[in-house]
Amino acid sequence: MHSIDVKLQQGAYQIRVGAGLVSRLHDELASAGLREPYFLISQPRVLKAAGAQLKRKFQVISIPDGERAKTLS
């Protein structure tokens, strides 16, 4: 697994990339200090590839592709 640090003016976060990460996602979220219930927000192309596995473990919400779908307004 690889970690990529993303630094922004408003803060920072980490992206994790690697084979088998979906099967370890629950443990990764817990080790980051996050608590259940988990809600995953994703896009159709990602869900097409890994959606069945994710939906067995988490509540998954699909949003359209593109930056316009990533706003609350």
N, C-alpha and C positions, 0 to 999 in steps of 0.2 A: 504494500500500500504506500502511496505517496501523499504527502501533505503539501498544499500550496497556500501560503499566507497571502491574503488580499488586504491591503491597507488603503483605507479611504480617509478623507477629512473627518467624516463622522464617526469613525471607528475602524475596526478590523475584524476579519473572520477568517476561518480556515476552510479550504475545500479539500476533501479527501477523495482520492481516485485509486481504484485498484480492483483486481479480480476478486469476486466473492464478497464484496463490500455489502451488497444487499442482504445477504444471509447474516451478516454481523451487525446490521444497522441498529437493531435494538440495543446491543451492548455498547456500540459507539455513542449513541445518544445518552445512555445512562452514564457512561464514563465521562461525558462532557458536563455532567451535573444536571442534566435535564430529567424531568420526571414525567411519568405517564399522566394522562393520556397523550399520545403523540398523534398529530395530524400532519400528514405529508401533503404538500402542495406541489404539483408537478404539471408537466405539459404532455399533450397526447403522444408525441414521439417517444418520450421517455417511458410513459406508461405502456406503450405498445411493446417495448422491449422487456420491461421488468414489472409491469403492472400486476400481473397475476400473483407473483410472489409477494409483492408489497401489500396487496389487498388482503392477503391471508393474515397479515400481522398488524396492519395499521389501517386507520381510516384515511382514505386517499381522496383528495379534492383535485379535480382537473381544471386547469385554466388554459385559455388559448395561448398559442405561441405568440411571441412578440412583446416588446416593452410596454405597449399600451395596456396589456392585460395585467401588468404588475403594479397597478395603482389602485388605491381604495376610493378614488373620486369618480 
